Amino acid sequence: MLQRQHMQFLQQFYQERFFFTGISGPTKEEALQQLCAHIRQNCPDLPGGFYESVLKRESLGPTDYGNMVAIPHPYEIMTRDNVVAVAVLDKPILWNTNTVQLVVLVSLSADENPYVPSFYNVTSQFVMSETAVPALFGFPLMLNFKIIIPFVCSNALSGVIAYIAMSLGLVAVPTGLIQLPWTMPVILSGFMVTQSISGAVLQIVQLVVATLFWLPFMRSADREIYEAEKAAEAAAKEG
């Protein structure tokens, strides 16, 4: 979104230096403390008491809106410039009543900006998308039932292909004498465990079949994300 020509106004709010990963902690207080510390490192003129102001606002009402997203902000205007910090937590945590893994901490300046409504429209459309947000976490299976289907079935299908190929004598049966670590690259592991080129060929076939099986599911998820982006763009134009 930030790179699209008609969405460049977002760069007034979102800046690369305020995108963070590696935020951890079992509670929202610890996660917010780490996030505010990261913000301070990238914004030396951040006023004192910023973290405390964010906690004060949290005490007044929940800022977790579902979909694994929280949008905290300080109790009062505290920054001279717009600061929008985006953090993907290492692990989901219980915020107030919802589990959260994406935190968008918003601290807007007091200066009038005609793009503020558009900023909120685009941001709300994105963070409420049931496909766009999970995509940030690598399509976690527990959040996307569609992805569970190929995850389970493609593995089963690969097993069936291997069983049939070995039963028909097309592929050498592993003797069990060679034990390989799970990190051994595909194709090479097939050759080594069977001591035959047929094992490598089998894994190539399995890889192709699994990819073809996954493809329609990933295309469907991609279409949903694209529709969410279009909705966000439409909201921005309306704003």
Secondary structure, DSSP 8 states (H G I E B T S, - for coil): -TTSGGGGGGGGTEEEEEEEEEE--SSHHHHHHHHHHHHHHH-TT--TTHHHHHHHHHHHS--EEETTEE----SS---SS-EEEEEEEEEEEE-SSSEEEEEEEEE--SS--TTHHHHHHHHHHHHT-TTHHHHHTT--GGG-HHHHHHHHHHHHHHHHHHHHHHHTTSS----S-----TTS-TTHHHHHHHTSHHHHHHHHHHHHHHHHHHHHHHHHHHHHHHHHHHHHHHHHHH-
